[in-house]
Amino acid sequence: MLKLNTLGKRYGSRWILRDLNLEVLTGECVALLGPSGCGKSTALRLIAGLEHPDEGGIELEGRSLDGIPAERRRIGMVFQSYALFPHLSVRDNLDLGLKIRGMAPAKRREQIDAVLSTVQLVNEADRRPEQLSGGQRQRVALGRALLRNPSVYLLDEPMSNLDAQLRDELRPELRRLILQGPQPVLYVTHDQQEAMALADRIAVLRNGRIEQIGTPQELYLKPATRFVAGFIGRPQINWLKKTNGACIGIRPEHLRPDENGDRWRLIGREWLGANQLLLMEGAAGQLQMLCSADFQPGEHLGVSWSPKDEHHFDPISEKRLSRS
Amino acid sequence: MAMVFGWPMLRYSWLSMHASSVLTGLEPVSNQGANWIRLLEDARFWQDAVQTLRFAALSVGLEIVLALAMALLLDQSWRGRGVVRALSLLPWALPTTMMALGWRWIFNTPYGPLEQMAQSAGLSPLNLLSNPDWTWLATVIADVWKTTPFITLLLLAGLQTIPDDLYSAFRLEGGKTRQALTAITLPLLTPYILIGILFRTAQAAGVFDLIQVLTGGGPAGSTESIAQYAYLNAMRFLDFGYSATVMLAGFVLLSLVIFTAAVLLQISGLLRPLKS
């Protein structure tokens, strides 16, 4: 189990990360989700021991990592850039750490061969990183983390350098290689879909602080803050202004055409295949609706929704307002 | 290129097959390769060739080592780095003749600061500019001082192409900072080091101004370079045919070395920076 206790890091007087409390259980994958600059990569570097916290501490398997240098933490890290050594072959990239840690040559060879076949790179063993495709490079990086036989996996945006199709192909691979193992996994990403698809729980980070921790369902159904409501779910939630002063959000997929509803003018649409995204304009601003029926731009149509699908937030604190 | 390189080269080639000196009234008269035979037997030319190569090899070798140390230092972040970076470029920005005059004063016996220091340390006079066995050292020191910043800049640019993540990954694998130098930095810096060596060797092998001002090629011709000998033949002895031969021979020797090295390195792929 990985445990972060009020972890904090600052550069000068500016806090990059503050009050980070988080537990990643055995066999669990937690995503640190947030826009760039929210401190999520800093959190990983603190856990890896590449930087030192200014506040709080980290526990791994019940023991404090305080004062333990990076190389002795048994961390399996995958970098966004993969951080493969460009002058070494795939095999030598995997071998480097084992050699440094003083493993016997025969055993090294055996372990590397096993990992090469796990990540399906047996035929690429003698190639250099630049001779590999993006997906293959990513698998070398995963292989290197596997060989570390770590107590925890730290994945820093492992898919953000890949195109959308490759990402879809690699998700099952990532599950098979790493997420299904017993080690806790901390997965940093700015892509909410990726976090929803892969993580057991998601911690949404904003300006160095956690906004909400929860399962993907909880985050989607009961966002704790206005920020989370806007960050989770695509297409983005619609914001309506109501007279009582609360901010009201309603998701595009919860709207439906209704002859008796408020009238909105259709100003644009995007075909998504199974349905379409309608962009509408009315007295209360703009509205996006997911809908399978066919409408033409310029048309006026009635729209309604169920009040139970509304999310209400305090306009000052931006916190969720519970409604009974 | 055709005008400033091709045509002069053709002209020199043609001239090197002619006698064109005071004896011929400066009119080119064909002498059937006598210039080239004279060159082969000219001990002064071969001594200059050896001296030029020695100057280039020592200067460039020292410059690479010093520049690597400087670049590694300037690549770290520390207080006042910006000022030091700017200052360290100064020697390179100074005109060669000015800085050569400066060094001539530093090395001067007995009034230069170097001799003064040696004197107060109780050493016998160094005579760096008047002892033919040691004058080469004076020229190398001055050249290293002037051009190390250039290579430093080149290597610093190379260092900045190495992603920090590589060092982080290396640390997580258990590597020490010291080991990272040989495991990551030097292999990835190799293309930049080689390009530095090629550039600087080509430049140092054609040295003229530095030596002309610092020692004038002396004493006893102990620092004379090929370029100076060619200049001397044309401008003092007014022997344009032989000057062209010396010039051309120097060029051929140099381009054999540089060109072959460049082609071989290019083929081996060592000059191409690797991407991760």
Contacts between the chains, C-beta under 8 A, distances in Angstrom:
chain1	res1	chain2	res2	distance
A	45	B	168	7.6
A	48	B	168	7.5
A	48	B	172	6.2
A	50	B	168	5.2
A	50	B	171	6.8
A	50	B	172	7.6
A	70	B	171	5.0
A	70	B	172	5.7
A	71	B	171	6.1
A	71	B	172	6.6
A	71	B	173	7.2
A	71	B	174	4.1
A	71	B	175	7.4
A	73	B	172	7.9
A	75	B	172	5.8
A	77	B	168	7.9
A	77	B	169	7.3
A	77	B	172	5.6
A	79	B	165	4.8
A	79	B	168	7.2
A	79	B	169	6.4
A	80	B	165	7.8
A	81	B	163	5.8
A	81	B	165	4.9
A	81	B	276	6.7
A	82	B	276	6.9
A	83	B	163	6.9
A	83	B	165	3.9
A	83	B	166	5.4
A	83	B	168	6.7
A	83	B	169	3.9
A	83	B	276	6.9
A	84	B	276	5.4
A	85	B	166	6.4
A	85	B	169	7.9
A	85	B	170	7.9
A	85	B	183	7.8
A	85	B	184	6.6
A	85	B	276	7.2
A	86	B	188	6.7
A	86	B	274	3.7
A	86	B	275	5.9
A	86	B	276	4.2
A	87	B	187	4.3
A	87	B	188	6.2
A	87	B	274	5.5
A	96	B	170	7.7
A	96	B	173	5.9
A	96	B	175	7.7
A	96	B	183	7.3
A	97	B	172	8.0
A	97	B	173	3.3
A	97	B	174	6.1
A	97	B	175	8.0
A	100	B	173	5.8
A	100	B	174	4.4
A	100	B	175	5.4
A	100	B	179	7.4
A	101	B	173	7.7
A	101	B	174	5.1
A	128	B	274	7.2
A	129	B	275	7.6
A	129	B	276	5.7
A	130	B	274	6.3
A	130	B	275	4.9
A	130	B	276	7.6
A	144	B	169	7.8
A	144	B	173	7.9
A	148	B	172	7.7
A	148	B	173	7.6
